[in-house]
Amino acid sequence: MRHFHRTTLSPELVVASADQFFPALRLVAGTADARARSFSGALGTLRLTVKMEGGHYTFVEVHTDQVGESRLDKNVKKFFVALHRQADPRHHIAAGY
């Protein structure tokens, strides 16, 4: 699946956050550069890339090798929520029910 998120955080900060957020997944050798990471583990494989977009926005794109709504995809969405909270600590996400 493909997931994306736009944030005001710098690309370097997003990549550092990904390194901390996905400790259960191991970094695939030879895939770490300044703006991309590949992680692999029991849940599957994900490829994260970041790039500057439209001035002050950073575009974060994650591809997973899973189909549908897997546990890895849910973790990616939680990572995006963590990025959102990191960019705006005052924002609290509440359930809609």
Backbone atoms as SQL, in Angstrom:
CREATE TABLE atoms (id INTEGER PRIMARY KEY, chain TEXT, resi INTEGER, resn TEXT, atom TEXT, x REAL, y REAL, z REAL);
INSERT INTO atoms VALUES
  (1, 'A', 1, 'MET', 'N', 0.836, -1.177, 0.000),
  (2, 'A', 1, 'MET', 'CA', 0.000, 0.000, 0.000),
  (3, 'A', 1, 'MET', 'C', 0.878, 1.236, 0.000),
  (4, 'A', 2, 'ARG', 'N', 0.324, 2.294, -0.472),
  (5, 'A', 2, 'ARG', 'CA', 1.018, 3.583, -0.505),
  (6, 'A', 2, 'ARG', 'C', 0.303, 4.536, 0.440),
  (7, 'A', 3, 'HIS', 'N', 1.079, 5.171, 1.313),
  (8, 'A', 3, 'HIS', 'CA', 0.556, 6.161, 2.242),
  (9, 'A', 3, 'HIS', 'C', 1.377, 7.437, 2.084),
  (10, 'A', 4, 'PHE', 'N', 0.734, 8.585, 2.306),
  (11, 'A', 4, 'PHE', 'CA', 1.494, 9.828, 2.260),
  (12, 'A', 4, 'PHE', 'C', 0.971, 10.803, 3.297),
  (13, 'A', 5, 'HIS', 'N', 1.844, 11.766, 3.644),
  (14, 'A', 5, 'HIS', 'CA', 1.527, 12.754, 4.670),
  (15, 'A', 5, 'HIS', 'C', 2.337, 14.006, 4.376),
  (16, 'A', 6, 'ARG', 'N', 1.753, 15.164, 4.577),
  (17, 'A', 6, 'ARG', 'CA', 2.472, 16.431, 4.447),
  (18, 'A', 6, 'ARG', 'C', 2.649, 17.025, 5.835),
  (19, 'A', 7, 'THR', 'N', 3.847, 17.536, 6.094),
  (20, 'A', 7, 'THR', 'CA', 4.146, 18.092, 7.404),
  (21, 'A', 7, 'THR', 'C', 5.051, 19.310, 7.254),
  (22, 'A', 8, 'THR', 'N', 5.137, 20.087, 8.311),
  (23, 'A', 8, 'THR', 'CA', 6.032, 21.242, 8.312),
  (24, 'A', 8, 'THR', 'C', 7.388, 20.902, 8.919),
  (25, 'A', 9, 'LEU', 'N', 7.571, 19.671, 9.376),
  (26, 'A', 9, 'LEU', 'CA', 8.854, 19.242, 9.925),
  (27, 'A', 9, 'LEU', 'C', 9.890, 19.123, 8.811),
  (28, 'A', 10, 'SER', 'N', 11.155, 19.269, 9.157),
  (29, 'A', 10, 'SER', 'CA', 12.222, 19.140, 8.158),
  (30, 'A', 10, 'SER', 'C', 12.389, 17.673, 7.759),
  (31, 'A', 11, 'PRO', 'N', 12.886, 17.409, 6.547),
  (32, 'A', 11, 'PRO', 'CA', 13.093, 16.019, 6.122),
  (33, 'A', 11, 'PRO', 'C', 14.027, 15.248, 7.055),
  (34, 'A', 12, 'GLU', 'N', 15.050, 15.899, 7.556),
  (35, 'A', 12, 'GLU', 'CA', 15.989, 15.227, 8.454),
  (36, 'A', 12, 'GLU', 'C', 15.306, 14.798, 9.750),
  (37, 'A', 13, 'LEU', 'N', 14.422, 15.644, 10.265),
  (38, 'A', 13, 'LEU', 'CA', 13.686, 15.325, 11.486),
  (39, 'A', 13, 'LEU', 'C', 12.699, 14.184, 11.262),
  (40, 'A', 14, 'VAL', 'N', 12.072, 14.147, 10.096),
  (41, 'A', 14, 'VAL', 'CA', 11.131, 13.070, 9.774),
  (42, 'A', 14, 'VAL', 'C', 11.864, 11.732, 9.715),
  (43, 'A', 15, 'VAL', 'N', 13.024, 11.707, 9.062),
  (44, 'A', 15, 'VAL', 'CA', 13.791, 10.467, 8.952),
  (45, 'A', 15, 'VAL', 'C', 14.284, 10.021, 10.332),
  (46, 'A', 16, 'ALA', 'N', 14.738, 10.953, 11.152),
  (47, 'A', 16, 'ALA', 'CA', 15.176, 10.614, 12.515),
  (48, 'A', 16, 'ALA', 'C', 14.006, 10.074, 13.339),
  (49, 'A', 17, 'SER', 'N', 12.825, 10.649, 13.157),
  (50, 'A', 17, 'SER', 'CA', 11.633, 10.170, 13.868),
  (51, 'A', 17, 'SER', 'C', 11.274, 8.751, 13.428),
  (52, 'A', 18, 'ALA', 'N', 11.426, 8.470, 12.142),
  (53, 'A', 18, 'ALA', 'CA', 11.138, 7.120, 11.636),
  (54, 'A', 18, 'ALA', 'C', 12.098, 6.103, 12.235),
  (55, 'A', 19, 'ASP', 'N', 13.369, 6.482, 12.360),
  (56, 'A', 19, 'ASP', 'CA', 14.345, 5.575, 12.962),
  (57, 'A', 19, 'ASP', 'C', 13.960, 5.222, 14.399),
  (58, 'A', 20, 'GLN', 'N', 13.394, 6.173, 15.131),
  (59, 'A', 20, 'GLN', 'CA', 12.981, 5.931, 16.513),
  (60, 'A', 20, 'GLN', 'C', 11.632, 5.228, 16.599),
  (61, 'A', 21, 'PHE', 'N', 10.733, 5.488, 15.643),
  (62, 'A', 21, 'PHE', 'CA', 9.378, 4.962, 15.724),
  (63, 'A', 21, 'PHE', 'C', 9.298, 3.481, 15.351),
  (64, 'A', 22, 'PHE', 'N', 10.160, 3.022, 14.454),
  (65, 'A', 22, 'PHE', 'CA', 10.097, 1.640, 13.979),
  (66, 'A', 22, 'PHE', 'C', 11.270, 0.812, 14.519),
  (67, 'A', 23, 'PRO', 'N', 11.409, 0.704, 15.863),
  (68, 'A', 23, 'PRO', 'CA', 12.550, -0.051, 16.402),
  (69, 'A', 23, 'PRO', 'C', 12.431, -1.562, 16.197),
  (70, 'A', 24, 'ALA', 'N', 11.194, -2.074, 16.053),
  (71, 'A', 24, 'ALA', 'CA', 11.009, -3.513, 15.869),
  (72, 'A', 24, 'ALA', 'C', 11.402, -3.957, 14.462),
  (73, 'A', 25, 'LEU', 'N', 11.437, -3.015, 13.541),
  (74, 'A', 25, 'LEU', 'CA', 11.842, -3.325, 12.175),
  (75, 'A', 25, 'LEU', 'C', 13.324, -3.010, 12.023),
  (76, 'A', 26, 'ARG', 'N', 14.029, -3.827, 11.287),
  (77, 'A', 26, 'ARG', 'CA', 15.455, -3.565, 11.108),
  (78, 'A', 26, 'ARG', 'C', 15.668, -2.766, 9.829),
  (79, 'A', 27, 'LEU', 'N', 16.663, -1.918, 9.861),
  (80, 'A', 27, 'LEU', 'CA', 17.027, -1.110, 8.706),
  (81, 'A', 27, 'LEU', 'C', 17.699, -2.011, 7.685),
  (82, 'A', 28, 'VAL', 'N', 17.224, -2.009, 6.443),
  (83, 'A', 28, 'VAL', 'CA', 17.809, -2.830, 5.395),
  (84, 'A', 28, 'VAL', 'C', 19.154, -2.222, 5.008),
  (85, 'A', 29, 'ALA', 'N', 20.181, -3.044, 4.980),
  (86, 'A', 29, 'ALA', 'CA', 21.540, -2.569, 4.703),
  (87, 'A', 29, 'ALA', 'C', 21.629, -1.924, 3.327),
  (88, 'A', 30, 'GLY', 'N', 22.333, -0.804, 3.266),
  (89, 'A', 30, 'GLY', 'CA', 22.563, -0.125, 1.995),
  (90, 'A', 30, 'GLY', 'C', 21.419, 0.744, 1.511),
  (91, 'A', 31, 'THR', 'N', 20.358, 0.899, 2.301),
  (92, 'A', 31, 'THR', 'CA', 19.206, 1.684, 1.846),
  (93, 'A', 31, 'THR', 'C', 19.051, 2.986, 2.609),
  (94, 'A', 32, 'ALA', 'N', 19.939, 3.248, 3.551),
  (95, 'A', 32, 'ALA', 'CA', 19.808, 4.468, 4.348),
  (96, 'A', 32, 'ALA', 'C', 20.558, 5.600, 3.677),
  (97, 'A', 33, 'ASP', 'N', 19.830, 6.646, 3.331),
  (98, 'A', 33, 'ASP', 'CA', 20.463, 7.882, 2.895),
  (99, 'A', 33, 'ASP', 'C', 19.785, 9.027, 3.630),
  (100, 'A', 34, 'ALA', 'N', 20.097, 10.251, 3.260),
  (101, 'A', 34, 'ALA', 'CA', 19.598, 11.402, 4.013),
  (102, 'A', 34, 'ALA', 'C', 18.072, 11.520, 3.998),
  (103, 'A', 35, 'ARG', 'N', 17.422, 11.035, 2.930),
  (104, 'A', 35, 'ARG', 'CA', 15.976, 11.245, 2.811),
  (105, 'A', 35, 'ARG', 'C', 15.194, 9.983, 2.480),
  (106, 'A', 36, 'ALA', 'N', 15.742, 8.830, 2.775),
  (107, 'A', 36, 'ALA', 'CA', 15.025, 7.574, 2.506),
  (108, 'A', 36, 'ALA', 'C', 15.500, 6.487, 3.457),
  (109, 'A', 37, 'ARG', 'N', 14.604, 5.569, 3.746),
  (110, 'A', 37, 'ARG', 'CA', 14.905, 4.422, 4.586),
  (111, 'A', 37, 'ARG', 'C', 14.074, 3.240, 4.092),
  (112, 'A', 38, 'SER', 'N', 14.609, 2.047, 4.258),
  (113, 'A', 38, 'SER', 'CA', 13.855, 0.806, 4.060),
  (114, 'A', 38, 'SER', 'C', 13.972, -0.003, 5.336),
  (115, 'A', 39, 'PHE', 'N', 12.839, -0.455, 5.847),
  (116, 'A', 39, 'PHE', 'CA', 12.787, -1.256, 7.056),
  (117, 'A', 39, 'PHE', 'C', 12.149, -2.596, 6.724),
  (118, 'A', 40, 'SER', 'N', 12.576, -3.631, 7.416),
  (119, 'A', 40, 'SER', 'CA', 12.021, -4.957, 7.195),
  (120, 'A', 40, 'SER', 'C', 11.887, -5.668, 8.534),
  (121, 'A', 41, 'GLY', 'N', 10.856, -6.498, 8.653),
  (122, 'A', 41, 'GLY', 'CA', 10.634, -7.234, 9.893),
  (123, 'A', 41, 'GLY', 'C', 9.557, -8.276, 9.706),
  (124, 'A', 42, 'ALA', 'N', 9.076, -8.815, 10.811),
  (125, 'A', 42, 'ALA', 'CA', 8.063, -9.872, 10.766),
  (126, 'A', 42, 'ALA', 'C', 6.746, -9.383, 10.164),
  (127, 'A', 43, 'LEU', 'N', 6.461, -8.089, 10.314),
  (128, 'A', 43, 'LEU', 'CA', 5.212, -7.536, 9.773),
  (129, 'A', 43, 'LEU', 'C', 5.279, -7.253, 8.286),
  (130, 'A', 44, 'GLY', 'N', 6.473, -7.132, 7.736),
  (131, 'A', 44, 'GLY', 'CA', 6.633, -6.839, 6.319),
  (132, 'A', 44, 'GLY', 'C', 7.759, -5.850, 6.078),
  (133, 'A', 45, 'THR', 'N', 7.744, -5.258, 4.907),
  (134, 'A', 45, 'THR', 'CA', 8.780, -4.307, 4.507),
  (135, 'A', 45, 'THR', 'C', 8.137, -2.975, 4.171),
  (136, 'A', 46, 'LEU', 'N', 8.801, -1.900, 4.567),
  (137, 'A', 46, 'LEU', 'CA', 8.314, -0.580, 4.185),
  (138, 'A', 46, 'LEU', 'C', 9.470, 0.260, 3.668),
  (139, 'A', 47, 'ARG', 'N', 9.160, 1.132, 2.734),
  (140, 'A', 47, 'ARG', 'CA', 10.120, 2.067, 2.156),
  (141, 'A', 47, 'ARG', 'C', 9.602, 3.469, 2.396),
  (142, 'A', 48, 'LEU', 'N', 10.381, 4.284, 3.119),
  (143, 'A', 48, 'LEU', 'CA', 10.002, 5.656, 3.457),
  (144, 'A', 48, 'LEU', 'C', 10.879, 6.617, 2.670),
  (145, 'A', 49, 'THR', 'N', 10.264, 7.589, 2.009),
  (146, 'A', 49, 'THR', 'CA', 11.002, 8.650, 1.324),
  (147, 'A', 49, 'THR', 'C', 10.395, 9.987, 1.718),
  (148, 'A', 50, 'VAL', 'N', 11.246, 11.004, 1.814),
  (149, 'A', 50, 'VAL', 'CA', 10.786, 12.355, 2.125),
  (150, 'A', 50, 'VAL', 'C', 11.385, 13.320, 1.117),
  (151, 'A', 51, 'LYS', 'N', 10.617, 14.358, 0.784),
  (152, 'A', 51, 'LYS', 'CA', 11.128, 15.389, -0.109),
  (153, 'A', 51, 'LYS', 'C', 10.444, 16.704, 0.202),
  (154, 'A', 52, 'MET', 'N', 11.126, 17.788, -0.079),
  (155, 'A', 52, 'MET', 'CA', 10.559, 19.119, 0.111),
  (156, 'A', 52, 'MET', 'C', 9.511, 19.348, -0.974),
  (157, 'A', 53, 'GLU', 'N', 8.435, 20.019, -0.592),
  (158, 'A', 53, 'GLU', 'CA', 7.345, 20.235, -1.536),
  (159, 'A', 53, 'GLU', 'C', 6.668, 21.569, -1.249),
  (160, 'A', 54, 'GLY', 'N', 6.556, 22.400, -2.222),
  (161, 'A', 54, 'GLY', 'CA', 5.764, 23.615, -2.118),
  (162, 'A', 54, 'GLY', 'C', 6.173, 24.564, -1.020),
  (163, 'A', 55, 'GLY', 'N', 7.448, 24.883, -0.939),
  (164, 'A', 55, 'GLY', 'CA', 7.896, 25.858, 0.040),
  (165, 'A', 55, 'GLY', 'C', 8.281, 25.237, 1.360),
  (166, 'A', 56, 'HIS', 'N', 7.408, 25.321, 2.364),
  (167, 'A', 56, 'HIS', 'CA', 7.771, 24.867, 3.699),
  (168, 'A', 56, 'HIS', 'C', 7.207, 23.494, 4.057),
  (169, 'A', 57, 'TYR', 'N', 6.614, 22.794, 3.113),
  (170, 'A', 57, 'TYR', 'CA', 6.055, 21.476, 3.403),
  (171, 'A', 57, 'TYR', 'C', 7.041, 20.370, 3.056),
  (172, 'A', 58, 'THR', 'N', 6.984, 19.297, 3.835),
  (173, 'A', 58, 'THR', 'CA', 7.741, 18.085, 3.557),
  (174, 'A', 58, 'THR', 'C', 6.742, 16.992, 3.222),
  (175, 'A', 59, 'PHE', 'N', 6.949, 16.343, 2.080),
  (176, 'A', 59, 'PHE', 'CA', 6.074, 15.271, 1.630),
  (177, 'A', 59, 'PHE', 'C', 6.693, 13.947, 2.073),
  (178, 'A', 60, 'VAL', 'N', 5.958, 13.193, 2.877),
  (179, 'A', 60, 'VAL', 'CA', 6.419, 11.905, 3.394),
  (180, 'A', 60, 'VAL', 'C', 5.614, 10.816, 2.687),
  (181, 'A', 61, 'GLU', 'N', 6.306, 9.891, 2.044),
  (182, 'A', 61, 'GLU', 'CA', 5.638, 8.808, 1.323),
  (183, 'A', 61, 'GLU', 'C', 6.166, 7.471, 1.839),
  (184, 'A', 62, 'VAL', 'N', 5.239, 6.553, 2.123),
  (185, 'A', 62, 'VAL', 'CA', 5.603, 5.228, 2.617),
  (186, 'A', 62, 'VAL', 'C', 4.925, 4.187, 1.742),
  (187, 'A', 63, 'HIS', 'N', 5.726, 3.250, 1.247),
  (188, 'A', 63, 'HIS', 'CA', 5.212, 2.098, 0.504),
  (189, 'A', 63, 'HIS', 'C', 5.430, 0.862, 1.362),
  (190, 'A', 64, 'THR', 'N', 4.395, 0.051, 1.521),
  (191, 'A', 64, 'THR', 'CA', 4.540, -1.223, 2.226),
  (192, 'A', 64, 'THR', 'C', 4.293, -2.354, 1.236),
  (193, 'A', 65, 'ASP', 'N', 4.785, -3.537, 1.573),
  (194, 'A', 65, 'ASP', 'CA', 4.563, -4.693, 0.705),
  (195, 'A', 65, 'ASP', 'C', 3.298, -5.455, 1.094),
  (196, 'A', 66, 'GLN', 'N', 2.465, -4.857, 1.909),
  (197, 'A', 66, 'GLN', 'CA', 1.242, -5.502, 2.391),
  (198, 'A', 66, 'GLN', 'C', 0.045, -5.081, 1.542),
  (199, 'A', 67, 'VAL', 'N', -0.982, -5.918, 1.572),
  (200, 'A', 67, 'VAL', 'CA', -2.219, -5.614, 0.856),
  (201, 'A', 67, 'VAL', 'C', -3.305, -5.333, 1.885),
  (202, 'A', 68, 'GLY', 'N', -4.109, -4.326, 1.630),
  (203, 'A', 68, 'GLY', 'CA', -5.200, -4.034, 2.553),
  (204, 'A', 68, 'GLY', 'C', -4.721, -3.370, 3.820),
  (205, 'A', 69, 'GLU', 'N', -5.489, -3.530, 4.862),
  (206, 'A', 69, 'GLU', 'CA', -5.226, -2.861, 6.142),
  (207, 'A', 69, 'GLU', 'C', -4.467, -3.808, 7.071),
  (208, 'A', 70, 'SER', 'N', -3.166, -3.905, 6.889),
  (209, 'A', 70, 'SER', 'CA', -2.348, -4.790, 7.713),
  (210, 'A', 70, 'SER', 'C', -1.886, -4.067, 8.978),
  (211, 'A', 71, 'ARG', 'N', -1.268, -4.794, 9.881),
  (212, 'A', 71, 'ARG', 'CA', -0.727, -4.204, 11.106),
  (213, 'A', 71, 'ARG', 'C', 0.371, -3.206, 10.763),
  (214, 'A', 72, 'LEU', 'N', 1.170, -3.488, 9.746),
  (215, 'A', 72, 'LEU', 'CA', 2.221, -2.563, 9.331),
  (216, 'A', 72, 'LEU', 'C', 1.622, -1.247, 8.829),
  (217, 'A', 73, 'ASP', 'N', 0.546, -1.327, 8.066),
  (218, 'A', 73, 'ASP', 'CA', -0.123, -0.117, 7.578),
  (219, 'A', 73, 'ASP', 'C', -0.700, 0.697, 8.732),
  (220, 'A', 74, 'LYS', 'N', -1.235, 0.039, 9.729),
  (221, 'A', 74, 'LYS', 'CA', -1.753, 0.749, 10.903),
  (222, 'A', 74, 'LYS', 'C', -0.626, 1.444, 11.654),
  (223, 'A', 75, 'ASN', 'N', 0.538, 0.798, 11.727),
  (224, 'A', 75, 'ASN', 'CA', 1.685, 1.425, 12.369),
  (225, 'A', 75, 'ASN', 'C', 2.172, 2.641, 11.586),
  (226, 'A', 76, 'VAL', 'N', 2.089, 2.584, 10.272),
  (227, 'A', 76, 'VAL', 'CA', 2.458, 3.742, 9.449),
  (228, 'A', 76, 'VAL', 'C', 1.529, 4.913, 9.755),
  (229, 'A', 77, 'LYS', 'N', 0.236, 4.634, 9.882),
  (230, 'A', 77, 'LYS', 'CA', -0.717, 5.694, 10.213),
  (231, 'A', 77, 'LYS', 'C', -0.444, 6.275, 11.601),
  (232, 'A', 78, 'LYS', 'N', -0.060, 5.427, 12.554),
  (233, 'A', 78, 'LYS', 'CA', 0.303, 5.917, 13.889),
  (234, 'A', 78, 'LYS', 'C', 1.555, 6.783, 13.812),
  (235, 'A', 79, 'PHE', 'N', 2.479, 6.426, 12.928),
  (236, 'A', 79, 'PHE', 'CA', 3.677, 7.245, 12.724),
  (237, 'A', 79, 'PHE', 'C', 3.300, 8.625, 12.200),
  (238, 'A', 80, 'PHE', 'N', 2.358, 8.685, 11.280),
  (239, 'A', 80, 'PHE', 'CA', 1.909, 9.979, 10.759),
  (240, 'A', 80, 'PHE', 'C', 1.252, 10.823, 11.855),
  (241, 'A', 81, 'VAL', 'N', 0.503, 10.192, 12.749),
  (242, 'A', 81, 'VAL', 'CA', -0.097, 10.910, 13.880),
  (243, 'A', 81, 'VAL', 'C', 1.004, 11.445, 14.794),
  (244, 'A', 82, 'ALA', 'N', 2.039, 10.636, 15.015),
  (245, 'A', 82, 'ALA', 'CA', 3.163, 11.085, 15.839),
  (246, 'A', 82, 'ALA', 'C', 3.871, 12.277, 15.195),
  (247, 'A', 83, 'LEU', 'N', 4.005, 12.260, 13.868),
  (248, 'A', 83, 'LEU', 'CA', 4.599, 13.411, 13.175),
  (249, 'A', 83, 'LEU', 'C', 3.730, 14.649, 13.345),
  (250, 'A', 84, 'HIS', 'N', 2.419, 14.457, 13.252),
  (251, 'A', 84, 'HIS', 'CA', 1.488, 15.579, 13.395),
  (252, 'A', 84, 'HIS', 'C', 1.590, 16.184, 14.793),
  (253, 'A', 85, 'ARG', 'N', 1.663, 15.335, 15.795),
  (254, 'A', 85, 'ARG', 'CA', 1.801, 15.824, 17.177),
  (255, 'A', 85, 'ARG', 'C', 3.153, 16.486, 17.402),
  (256, 'A', 86, 'GLN', 'N', 4.174, 15.991, 16.731),
  (257, 'A', 86, 'GLN', 'CA', 5.502, 16.588, 16.858),
  (258, 'A', 86, 'GLN', 'C', 5.518, 17.982, 16.231),
  (259, 'A', 87, 'ALA', 'N', 4.808, 18.153, 15.133),
  (260, 'A', 87, 'ALA', 'CA', 4.754, 19.449, 14.459),
  (261, 'A', 87, 'ALA', 'C', 3.893, 20.441, 15.232),
  (262, 'A', 88, 'ASP', 'N', 2.824, 19.954, 15.872),
  (263, 'A', 88, 'ASP', 'CA', 1.921, 20.822, 16.623),
  (264, 'A', 88, 'ASP', 'C', 1.530, 20.137, 17.933),
  (265, 'A', 89, 'PRO', 'N', 2.334, 20.310, 18.983),
  (266, 'A', 89, 'PRO', 'CA', 2.067, 19.617, 20.254),
  (267, 'A', 89, 'PRO', 'C', 0.734, 19.986, 20.904),
  (268, 'A', 90, 'ARG', 'N', 0.162, 21.139, 20.549),
  (269, 'A', 90, 'ARG', 'CA', -1.119, 21.548, 21.141),
  (270, 'A', 90, 'ARG', 'C', -2.280, 20.740, 20.602),
  (271, 'A', 91, 'HIS', 'N', -2.110, 20.140, 19.434),
  (272, 'A', 91, 'HIS', 'CA', -3.202, 19.426, 18.773),
  (273, 'A', 91, 'HIS', 'C', -3.427, 18.069, 19.433),
  (274, 'A', 92, 'HIS', 'N', -4.662, 17.800, 19.808),
  (275, 'A', 92, 'HIS', 'CA', -5.028, 16.508, 20.394),
  (276, 'A', 92, 'HIS', 'C', -6.062, 15.865, 19.491),
  (277, 'A', 93, 'ILE', 'N', -5.762, 14.661, 19.054),
  (278, 'A', 93, 'ILE', 'CA', -6.679, 13.954, 18.173),
  (279, 'A', 93, 'ILE', 'C', -7.661, 13.170, 19.047),
  (280, 'A', 94, 'ALA', 'N', -8.936, 13.398, 18.820),
  (281, 'A', 94, 'ALA', 'CA', -9.987, 12.727, 19.595),
  (282, 'A', 94, 'ALA', 'C', -10.792, 11.819, 18.682),
  (283, 'A', 95, 'ALA', 'N', -11.344, 10.781, 19.257),
  (284, 'A', 95, 'ALA', 'CA', -12.169, 9.863, 18.482),
  (285, 'A', 95, 'ALA', 'C', -13.424, 10.573, 18.009),
  (286, 'A', 96, 'GLY', 'N', -13.909, 10.187, 16.854),
  (287, 'A', 96, 'GLY', 'CA', -15.071, 10.839, 16.266),
  (288, 'A', 96, 'GLY', 'C', -16.385, 10.188, 16.630),
  (289, 'A', 97, 'TYR', 'N', -16.409, 9.348, 17.631),
  (290, 'A', 97, 'TYR', 'CA', -17.667, 8.698, 18.008),
  (291, 'A', 97, 'TYR', 'C', -18.074, 9.035, 19.416);
